């Protein structure tokens, strides 16, 4: 019998190289400089152009990138299966997903314990009232789509309607604690699995930049991981295969990350309501308070 050589992986029929016009750090600094400038200036010409460009990017992600992601991830796993690595990777994936789920539960309990301490209410009852928002986010995978439910449950927790109406939509855009924790945990696990060197200083800078990048993440399912690919590559040295594994891990846990985000919004609303409670007299009282 002839010997069967070990498979080394598949190679593409052709590749199309598309070099980036700007490196990641240059693009981030320019984006925030433009954003701050547009917020300060009264001109509308550049602001309208940037809004149109934002719509183009969001539509591209929704109509092109996200529909093609399953095919791309399938190709990555097909290649790993061909080279005999898939069972090891899937085993690590299951462990990572379990750890991230436990971290999300710990984060929510911590957030509501802090909020309950400030407002002097039972944190577990406050968290229990937010469960409709949690389970709605599991289905929608979108913080923005869950805003009505999150807003309703936050008001039932005793937050003034005016404050809840400001905090919840804002946090749906900028408060992505569950998604950020998930990306950091997945990145660390993949670096440990592949033997990539890392240290505290590297991840401290990565977490700082990730927190800034998440503010600009598009409000579509999977938008956070797509926005973070640039710093994963530039700061942690992730290649295309590592980025594809990150996307697969993130998409598998996207619902739980979104649910953690929106449920945590209720805790932040409680804190804001406590700090600015003296202004409640100027706002009509909610029937739920």
MOJO-V204778 format. One record per pair of residues at least 12 apart in sequence whose ideal C-beta (glycine too) atoms are under 8 Angstrom apart, sorted by the first residue. I is the first residue (numbers start at 1). J is the second residue. Records with the same first field share a line. If there is no record, write none. Layout:
I = J  J
This chain:
6 = 84
7 = 82  83  84
8 = 83
9 = 79  82  83
10 = 78  79  82
23 = 234
24 = 230  231  233  234
25 = 234
27 = 230
28 = 209  212  213  230  231
31 = 216
32 = 212
34 = 46  50
38 = 50
57 = 218
58 = 218  219  220
61 = 218  220  222  223  226
62 = 220
65 = 226
66 = 220  221  222
69 = 222  247  251
72 = 244  247
73 = 244  247  248  251
76 = 241  244  245  248
77 = 89  248
89 = 193  245
92 = 189  193
93 = 248  249  252
96 = 185  186  189  249
97 = 249  252  253
99 = 185  189
100 = 181  182  185  186  253  256
101 = 253  256
103 = 181  185
104 = 178  181  182  256  257  259  260
107 = 177  178  181  260  264
108 = 127  260  263  264  267
109 = 123  127
111 = 177  264  267  268
112 = 124  126  127  266  267
114 = 267  271
115 = 267  268  270  271
116 = 270
118 = 270  271  274
119 = 158  270  271  273  274
121 = 157  158
126 = 157  266  267  270
127 = 263
129 = 153  156  157  266
130 = 150  153  154  157  263  266
131 = 263
132 = 149  152  153
133 = 146  149  150  153  259  262  263  266
134 = 259  262  263
135 = 259
136 = 149  150  262
137 = 255  258  259  261  262  263
138 = 255  256  258  259
139 = 255
140 = 258
141 = 221  254  255  258
142 = 219  220  221  258
143 = 171  172  173  176  219  258  261  262  265
144 = 172  173  219
146 = 172  258  262
147 = 168  169  172
150 = 168  172  262  263  265  266
151 = 164  165  168  169
153 = 266
154 = 167  168  265  266  269  270
155 = 286  288  289
156 = 288
157 = 266  269  270
158 = 270  273  288  289
159 = 266  269  270  272  273
160 = 273  277  280  283  285  286  289
161 = 283  284  286  288  289
162 = 283  284
163 = 269  272  273  276  283
164 = 269  273
167 = 265  268  269  272  273
168 = 265  266  269
171 = 261  264  265  268  269
172 = 219  261  262  265
173 = 215  219
174 = 214  215
175 = 261  264  265  268
176 = 214  217  224  257  261
177 = 260  261  264
178 = 256  257  258  259  260  261  264
179 = 214  217  224  225  257  258  260  261
180 = 207  210  211  214  224
181 = 257  260
182 = 250  253  256  257
183 = 210  224  225  228  246  250
184 = 203  206  207  210
186 = 246  249  250
187 = 206  232  236  238  246
188 = 203
190 = 238  242  245  246  249
191 = 236
194 = 242
196 = 236  237
198 = 236
202 = 235  236
205 = 235
206 = 231  235  236
209 = 231  235
210 = 228  231
213 = 227  228  230  231
214 = 227  228
221 = 254  258
222 = 247  250  251  254
224 = 250  257
225 = 246  247  250  251
226 = 247
229 = 243  246  247
232 = 246
